[in-house]
Amino acid sequence: MIRISKDYDVRKQEFLDAAQKLFYEQGYDQTSVNTIIDYVGVSKGTFYHYFKSKEDLLDALAERVARQRLEQLHSIVEDRKLSALEKFNGYFAGSRGLIEKSEDIAKAVLRVMYEDENILLRHKARVRSMELVVPELGKIIAQGVQEGTFNVPYPERTAEMILMLGGELKDIYARLFLELDEKPENISLAKQLIDQYEDAITRMLAAPEGSIRFHEQLNLRDFLV
């Protein structure tokens, strides 16, 4: 029987923290189970008490990242004082938190995250985030339909399309952000992309013109989360 000196959830979070740091720094493929074990300072048996494999650990990490997004959205969805439009704009304006506030650190993380070796990591996190966030964002859109602000027949499917488009936009944003030192004009390009994204969302929701506005509260780094 494996002896575990720490609380189960505490130890599991240590593994997830270590994996996230090492995956960011070294890449998913280059980080072995032994590297993670050495970093945490436990036996191999302890690792396999929590996770079946490195892939299982990746799934758990993607789940944690997605649930962080979900917690942020859930508090907005449940706020009865806010209109659907306020909730919608508030969620997108607040979509940040996983990338550190330091611009240098943010760039270092993104360079690793957008290497070919980390395609699986990005994909896993995005897919799980979509699975959890789409229903909640769909509730906001459904509220907007009831309030007469939005006019869509399928709120949840619309939410899915909006997030899928946003995911593609984030990939473009990542490139613009990483090239920012050499190409300061990327700030202007990024704002144009956000304007286009807002316009596309407005049309998809059949919302009043100019009502979808969240980019004034964002900078180039913020949108990448």
C-alpha positions as a Python dict, from the first residue, in 0.01 Angstrom:
ca = {
    (1, 'M'): (0, 0, 0),
    (2, 'I'): (135, 340, -98),
    (3, 'R'): (192, 580, 188),
    (4, 'I'): (93, 937, 108),
    (5, 'S'): (196, 1192, 366),
    (6, 'K'): (-1, 1477, 217),
    (7, 'D'): (-371, 1520, 161),
    (8, 'Y'): (-477, 1359, -166),
    (9, 'D'): (-595, 1681, -331),
    (10, 'V'): (-290, 1875, -215),
    (11, 'R'): (-52, 1619, -366),
    (12, 'K'): (-254, 1606, -687),
    (13, 'Q'): (-234, 1983, -722),
    (14, 'E'): (143, 1960, -674),
    (15, 'F'): (163, 1722, -968),
    (16, 'L'): (-54, 1951, -1180),
    (17, 'D'): (147, 2260, -1084),
    (18, 'A'): (471, 2082, -1168),
    (19, 'A'): (337, 1949, -1498),
    (20, 'Q'): (210, 2288, -1606),
    (21, 'K'): (543, 2454, -1528),
    (22, 'L'): (750, 2182, -1695),
    (23, 'F'): (526, 2154, -2001),
    (24, 'Y'): (548, 2530, -2049),
    (25, 'E'): (925, 2536, -2007),
    (26, 'Q'): (1026, 2217, -2187),
    (27, 'G'): (730, 2116, -2401),
    (28, 'Y'): (491, 1829, -2344),
    (29, 'D'): (681, 1571, -2550),
    (30, 'Q'): (1014, 1659, -2390),
    (31, 'T'): (884, 1626, -2033),
    (32, 'S'): (896, 1270, -1908),
    (33, 'V'): (712, 1119, -1614),
    (34, 'N'): (1049, 1082, -1442),
    (35, 'T'): (1114, 1454, -1483),
    (36, 'I'): (782, 1533, -1315),
    (37, 'I'): (847, 1283, -1038),
    (38, 'D'): (1192, 1428, -969),
    (39, 'Y'): (1051, 1781, -962),
    (40, 'V'): (781, 1689, -709),
    (41, 'G'): (1020, 1470, -512),
    (42, 'V'): (815, 1152, -488),
    (43, 'S'): (837, 791, -602),
    (44, 'K'): (712, 662, -934),
    (45, 'G'): (453, 457, -747),
    (46, 'T'): (311, 776, -597),
    (47, 'F'): (270, 927, -943),
    (48, 'Y'): (79, 624, -1070),
    (49, 'H'): (-143, 634, -763),
    (50, 'Y'): (-280, 961, -902),
    (51, 'F'): (-245, 923, -1278),
    (52, 'K'): (-249, 627, -1513),
    (53, 'S'): (-4, 790, -1753),
    (54, 'K'): (141, 1121, -1869),
    (55, 'E'): (-158, 1150, -2103),
    (56, 'D'): (-392, 1110, -1806),
    (57, 'L'): (-203, 1389, -1629),
    (58, 'L'): (-243, 1607, -1938),
    (59, 'D'): (-618, 1544, -1935),
    (60, 'A'): (-633, 1646, -1568),
    (61, 'L'): (-433, 1961, -1639),
    (62, 'A'): (-664, 2051, -1929),
    (63, 'E'): (-958, 1992, -1696),
    (64, 'R'): (-815, 2229, -1435),
    (65, 'V'): (-746, 2503, -1688),
    (66, 'A'): (-1097, 2469, -1829),
    (67, 'R'): (-1257, 2479, -1485),
    (68, 'Q'): (-1074, 2799, -1402),
    (69, 'R'): (-1245, 2953, -1701),
    (70, 'L'): (-1575, 2797, -1599),
    (71, 'E'): (-1559, 2936, -1244),
    (72, 'Q'): (-1506, 3284, -1383),
    (73, 'L'): (-1800, 3248, -1620),
    (74, 'H'): (-2030, 3082, -1366),
    (75, 'S'): (-2012, 3377, -1126),
    (76, 'I'): (-2119, 3606, -1410),
    (77, 'V'): (-2399, 3375, -1527),
    (78, 'E'): (-2546, 3353, -1178),
    (79, 'D'): (-2545, 3730, -1117),
    (80, 'R'): (-2913, 3822, -1136),
    (81, 'K'): (-2837, 4193, -1132),
    (82, 'L'): (-2675, 4182, -1475),
    (83, 'S'): (-2844, 4187, -1812),
    (84, 'A'): (-2740, 3931, -2072),
    (85, 'L'): (-2547, 4198, -2259),
    (86, 'E'): (-2358, 4298, -1943),
    (87, 'K'): (-2279, 3933, -1872),
    (88, 'F'): (-2162, 3868, -2226),
    (89, 'N'): (-1935, 4171, -2246),
    (90, 'G'): (-1816, 4117, -1890),
    (91, 'Y'): (-1711, 3760, -1954),
    (92, 'F'): (-1507, 3839, -2263),
    (93, 'A'): (-1351, 4147, -2104),
    (94, 'G'): (-1246, 3935, -1809),
    (95, 'S'): (-1106, 3638, -2001),
    (96, 'R'): (-761, 3650, -1852),
    (97, 'G'): (-569, 3505, -1563),
    (98, 'L'): (-363, 3206, -1681),
    (99, 'I'): (-90, 3418, -1833),
    (100, 'E'): (121, 3609, -1584),
    (101, 'K'): (100, 3986, -1563),
    (102, 'S'): (467, 4022, -1653),
    (103, 'E'): (491, 4071, -2028),
    (104, 'D'): (832, 3899, -2042),
    (105, 'I'): (698, 3592, -1864),
    (106, 'A'): (387, 3592, -2082),
    (107, 'K'): (602, 3591, -2395),
    (108, 'A'): (821, 3312, -2262),
    (109, 'V'): (516, 3097, -2187),
    (110, 'L'): (357, 3165, -2525),
    (111, 'R'): (674, 3083, -2717),
    (112, 'V'): (669, 2740, -2562),
    (113, 'M'): (294, 2693, -2584),
    (114, 'Y'): (293, 2770, -2954),
    (115, 'E'): (578, 2538, -3043),
    (116, 'D'): (479, 2233, -3245),
    (117, 'E'): (563, 2008, -2950),
    (118, 'N'): (278, 2161, -2748),
    (119, 'I'): (0, 2132, -3005),
    (120, 'L'): (-156, 1850, -2804),
    (121, 'L'): (-146, 2052, -2482),
    (122, 'R'): (-316, 2350, -2645),
    (123, 'H'): (-570, 2128, -2817),
    (124, 'K'): (-662, 1938, -2499),
    (125, 'A'): (-709, 2256, -2298),
    (126, 'R'): (-916, 2421, -2569),
    (127, 'V'): (-1143, 2122, -2628),
    (128, 'R'): (-1214, 2074, -2258),
    (129, 'S'): (-1272, 2445, -2211),
    (130, 'M'): (-1523, 2440, -2495),
    (131, 'E'): (-1707, 2147, -2340),
    (132, 'L'): (-1746, 2326, -2007),
    (133, 'V'): (-1789, 2687, -2117),
    (134, 'V'): (-2030, 2646, -2411),
    (135, 'P'): (-2333, 2552, -2194),
    (136, 'E'): (-2274, 2846, -1958),
    (137, 'L'): (-2225, 3096, -2239),
    (138, 'G'): (-2535, 2946, -2400),
    (139, 'K'): (-2732, 3040, -2087),
    (140, 'I'): (-2625, 3402, -2126),
    (141, 'I'): (-2733, 3402, -2489),
    (142, 'A'): (-3064, 3238, -2400),
    (143, 'Q'): (-3120, 3511, -2142),
    (144, 'G'): (-3048, 3768, -2410),
    (145, 'V'): (-3311, 3607, -2634),
    (146, 'Q'): (-3565, 3629, -2352),
    (147, 'E'): (-3476, 3993, -2293),
    (148, 'G'): (-3509, 4070, -2663),
    (149, 'T'): (-3145, 4174, -2696),
    (150, 'F'): (-3036, 3872, -2902),
    (151, 'N'): (-3225, 3684, -3170),
    (152, 'V'): (-3090, 3334, -3232),
    (153, 'P'): (-3276, 3001, -3258),
    (154, 'Y'): (-3003, 2788, -3097),
    (155, 'P'): (-2822, 2970, -2812),
    (156, 'E'): (-2582, 2689, -2723),
    (157, 'R'): (-2479, 2623, -3083),
    (158, 'T'): (-2426, 2995, -3129),
    (159, 'A'): (-2206, 2998, -2817),
    (160, 'E'): (-2002, 2716, -2965),
    (161, 'M'): (-1949, 2903, -3292),
    (162, 'I'): (-1846, 3220, -3108),
    (163, 'L'): (-1588, 3035, -2900),
    (164, 'M'): (-1455, 2841, -3199),
    (165, 'L'): (-1400, 3167, -3385),
    (166, 'G'): (-1242, 3315, -3073),
    (167, 'G'): (-1002, 3022, -3052),
    (168, 'E'): (-880, 3084, -3405),
    (169, 'L'): (-842, 3452, -3327),
    (170, 'K'): (-631, 3376, -3020),
    (171, 'D'): (-386, 3184, -3237),
    (172, 'I'): (-344, 3490, -3457),
    (173, 'Y'): (-311, 3707, -3147),
    (174, 'A'): (-36, 3485, -3012),
    (175, 'R'): (170, 3541, -3326),
    (176, 'L'): (111, 3918, -3313),
    (177, 'F'): (207, 3930, -2946),
    (178, 'L'): (526, 3731, -2992),
    (179, 'E'): (632, 3960, -3279),
    (180, 'L'): (543, 4278, -3092),
    (181, 'D'): (900, 4390, -3021),
    (182, 'E'): (994, 4378, -3389),
    (183, 'K'): (653, 4490, -3516),
    (184, 'P'): (493, 4751, -3286),
    (185, 'E'): (228, 4802, -3553),
    (186, 'N'): (83, 4470, -3438),
    (187, 'I'): (-107, 4661, -3170),
    (188, 'S'): (-310, 4830, -3441),
    (189, 'L'): (-363, 4501, -3624),
    (190, 'A'): (-480, 4336, -3302),
    (191, 'K'): (-737, 4609, -3240),
    (192, 'Q'): (-866, 4567, -3595),
    (193, 'L'): (-909, 4194, -3537),
    (194, 'I'): (-1102, 4257, -3217),
    (195, 'D'): (-1324, 4507, -3397),
    (196, 'Q'): (-1395, 4245, -3661),
    (197, 'Y'): (-1461, 3981, -3396),
    (198, 'E'): (-1704, 4209, -3215),
    (199, 'D'): (-1881, 4283, -3542),
    (200, 'A'): (-1905, 3912, -3625),
    (201, 'I'): (-2048, 3833, -3280),
    (202, 'T'): (-2297, 4118, -3311),
    (203, 'R'): (-2422, 3975, -3640),
    (204, 'M'): (-2433, 3619, -3508),
    (205, 'L'): (-2643, 3726, -3210),
    (206, 'A'): (-2850, 3976, -3410),
    (207, 'A'): (-2762, 4218, -3128),
    (208, 'P'): (-2800, 4598, -3148),
    (209, 'E'): (-2519, 4760, -3342),
    (210, 'G'): (-2233, 4864, -3115),
    (211, 'S'): (-2365, 4669, -2815),
    (212, 'I'): (-2090, 4405, -2816),
    (213, 'R'): (-1794, 4601, -2685),
    (214, 'F'): (-1522, 4452, -2471),
    (215, 'H'): (-1190, 4537, -2632),
    (216, 'E'): (-1150, 4877, -2465),
    (217, 'Q'): (-1070, 4689, -2144),
    (218, 'L'): (-821, 4452, -2310),
    (219, 'N'): (-461, 4473, -2414),
    (220, 'L'): (-287, 4242, -2656),
    (221, 'R'): (-174, 4000, -2383),
    (222, 'D'): (-512, 3974, -2209),
    (223, 'F'): (-696, 3818, -2499),
    (224, 'L'): (-460, 3523, -2521),
    (225, 'V'): (-600, 3336, -2221),
}
